[in-house]
């Protein structure tokens, strides 16, 4: 458990400790921070093995849980997440298209006390010269609340252009689209969104 003093501010209609000290002592604020700090448990087991010269398989399972917080000073407790377990398998291959490309196909499945989720991702990096990379990606995901039968399906195609410039700089341009289908007892809701990201990174 990591206890952060700023957790005492959670749910309080103030912006700083000075205002809290007008109503609470330092020891009460320390106790408040302890009560608002949840316990986190994570365990991961993974394996990676090559299959032939150009194929590698990575697999892992992760157990994750955040415990509840304690109610204090009329602030209600925050419930815990319950145990969540995620399974992941990734196939990584190179030179699939006859060039120095790298391709990854990942399948991830997760389940918790009240939900299941599945994510399938295809990621490819294609070299275009010495400094330029083309990175098309496609992701399909589902999420379902097992208590309410609410279900979401999302399809996200994206295309990213990576430019590794001299002197430790990298520029990125990404365009993408997200198609969302939400299903409830009342029916279906379809929505579509588009996005454009432009950025750079400098390594020192």
Phi and psi in degrees as a GROMACS rama.xvg file:
@    title "Ramachandran Plot"
@    xaxis  label "Phi"
@    yaxis  label "Psi"
@TYPE xy
-104.191  122.715  UNK-2
-103.693  118.484  UNK-3
-109.977  128.176  UNK-4
-55.7405  -32.9313  UNK-5
-66.1598  -14.8576  UNK-6
-62.4695  -21.2618  UNK-7
-65.0327  -18.3575  UNK-8
-84.0919  -11.2956  UNK-9
-61.6773  123.559  UNK-10
80.6782  -1.90981  UNK-11
-93.0891  141.171  UNK-12
-81.6089  45.7413  UNK-13
-136.34  169.61  UNK-14
-116.477  -7.98581  UNK-15
-151.597  164.441  UNK-16
-67.3936  -28.2464  UNK-17
-58.8936  -38.1015  UNK-18
-70.6936  -36.2633  UNK-19
-67.3957  -33.173  UNK-20
-68.3024  -12.8469  UNK-21
-73.2973  -21.231  UNK-22
-119.316  -18.5967  UNK-23
-131.404  153.416  UNK-24
-82.382  168.032  UNK-25
-62.3207  -39.9481  UNK-26
-66.3005  -38.2221  UNK-27
-65.3982  -35.2906  UNK-28
-69.6444  -36.3904  UNK-29
-63.7326  -42.0755  UNK-30
-65.7626  -38.2415  UNK-31
-62.5957  -41.7603  UNK-32
-64.3196  -40.4418  UNK-33
-63.4101  -41.384  UNK-34
-68.5893  -29.6115  UNK-35
-89.2134  -1.59177  UNK-36
-96.6317  119.064  UNK-37
-90.1768  158.292  UNK-38
-89.8016  132.579  UNK-39
-115.923  133.08  UNK-40
-126.778  126.567  UNK-41
-137.087  134.676  UNK-42
-138.927  133.608  UNK-43
-132.889  137.159  UNK-44
-129.508  124.624  UNK-45
-135.774  160.818  UNK-46
-145.607  144.652  UNK-47
-138.503  133.337  UNK-48
-148.375  138.151  UNK-49
-78.1023  147.114  UNK-50
-128.064  98.3502  UNK-51
79.6509  -164.14  UNK-52
-85.5106  -26.7181  UNK-53
-122.965  8.20826  UNK-54
-128.126  137.198  UNK-55
-134.82  140.82  UNK-56
-114.782  126.996  UNK-57
-117.896  133.564  UNK-58
-139.408  143.673  UNK-59
-154.702  158.588  UNK-60
-131.714  134.725  UNK-61
-128.313  131.47  UNK-62
-107.949  131.013  UNK-63
-138.832  137.41  UNK-64
-155.59  135.013  UNK-65
-115.184  124.182  UNK-66
-76.5294  170.598  UNK-67
-77.5173  158.347  UNK-68
-93.5106  171.788  UNK-69
-103.901  138.881  UNK-70
-70.8347  142.844  UNK-71
-158.006  137.614  UNK-72
53.2371  48.9323  UNK-73
67.3947  7.94783  UNK-74
-93.3653  121.977  UNK-75
-66.7492  152.708  UNK-76
-69.0465  149.245  UNK-77
-96.7495  121.096  UNK-78
-65.8393  154.371  UNK-79
-77.6405  169.406  UNK-80
-81.7496  -17.8525  UNK-81
74.5603  170.615  UNK-82
-75.1666  127.231  UNK-83
-115.578  135.73  UNK-84
-124.618  132.293  UNK-85
-124.132  133.463  UNK-86
-115.43  136.064  UNK-87
-139.227  135.098  UNK-88
-131.537  130.548  UNK-89
-128.054  131.178  UNK-90
-105.468  124.2  UNK-91
-118.735  125.621  UNK-92
-134.157  153.598  UNK-93
-122.504  158.233  UNK-94
54.211  37.7895  UNK-95
-69.7989  -31.5828  UNK-96
-103.889  17.54  UNK-97
83.3161  4.76071  UNK-98
-125.761  -171.746  UNK-99
-82.3529  51.6998  UNK-100
-89.2564  157.142  UNK-101
-126.589  129.92  UNK-102
-128.333  138.564  UNK-103
-134.106  129.409  UNK-104
-117.584  118.723  UNK-105
-121.753  132.548  UNK-106
-118.868  124.498  UNK-107
-129.358  130.494  UNK-108
-127.216  136.062  UNK-109
-137.353  151.234  UNK-110
-146.526  146.255  UNK-111
-135.452  -171.613  UNK-112
-59.2234  -29.0258  UNK-113
-136.75  20.0461  UNK-114
-155.361  159.108  UNK-115
-133.881  150.531  UNK-116
-146.212  144.85  UNK-117
-135.358  134.115  UNK-118
-132.281  126.482  UNK-119
-118.135  123.342  UNK-120
-129.602  132.927  UNK-121
-116.961  125.091  UNK-122
-131.533  125.887  UNK-123
-128.634  138.55  UNK-124
-122.288  118.564  UNK-125
-114.037  124.681  UNK-126
-76.5456  135.984  UNK-127
-124.461  79.8343  UNK-128
90.1489  -164.233  UNK-129
-79.6682  -35.5926  UNK-130
-115.78  -5.9074  UNK-131
-109.735  136.88  UNK-132
-130.405  137.545  UNK-133
-104.728  129.48  UNK-134
-129.174  82.861  UNK-135
-78.0212  142.253  UNK-136
-139.591  147.43  UNK-137
-139.129  129.202  UNK-138
-132.43  133.652  UNK-139
-125.016  127.615  UNK-140
-135.894  149.635  UNK-141
-129.199  146.397  UNK-142
-141.052  131.469  UNK-143
-136.278  130.655  UNK-144
-85.2176  113.635  UNK-145
-73.6659  -13.5245  UNK-146
-86.9641  -36.9141  UNK-147
-109.555  -7.64342  UNK-148
63.2778  23.3583  UNK-149
-78.9125  132.64  UNK-150
-131.986  139.981  UNK-151
-124.6  134.926  UNK-152
-123.56  129.587  UNK-153
-130.086  129.952  UNK-154
-118.194  122.882  UNK-155
-130.195  97.2045  UNK-156
-87.2545  143.753  UNK-157
-148.948  155.262  UNK-158
-136.154  124.845  UNK-159
-122.641  140.382  UNK-160
-114.966  122.959  UNK-161
-113.49  126.631  UNK-162
-119.148  112.552  UNK-163
-89.5053  97.4272  UNK-164
-83.4389  161.047  UNK-165
-62.0523  164.455  UNK-166
62.4262  42.8217  UNK-167
69.5015  21.0883  UNK-168
-107.93  145.592  UNK-169
-136.666  132.006  UNK-170
-110.193  143.198  UNK-171
-132.408  135.663  UNK-172
-129.185  125.35  UNK-173
-133.975  132.714  UNK-174
-124.133  143.674  UNK-175
-157.217  172.961  UNK-176
-143.501  142.384  UNK-177
-126.725  121.853  UNK-178
-108.7  119.959  UNK-179
-118.969  132.232  UNK-180
-122.061  119.289  UNK-181
-112.362  125.873  UNK-182
-116.388  126.364  UNK-183
-132.169  -178.897  UNK-184
-63.4914  -22.155  UNK-185
-84.2848  -12.8161  UNK-186
135.843  -159.468  UNK-187
-108.595  146.575  UNK-188
-130.65  117.402  UNK-189
-104.349  139.215  UNK-190
-146.337  151.957  UNK-191
-135.411  136.236  UNK-192
-134.198  151.322  UNK-193
-124.834  151.525  UNK-194
-145.997  158.135  UNK-195
-140.281  123.992  UNK-196
-120.2  136.321  UNK-197
-135.297  126.492  UNK-198
-157.637  176.498  UNK-199
-143.518  160.152  UNK-200
-134.815  137.071  UNK-201
-121.714  127.111  UNK-202
-103.644  131.072  UNK-203
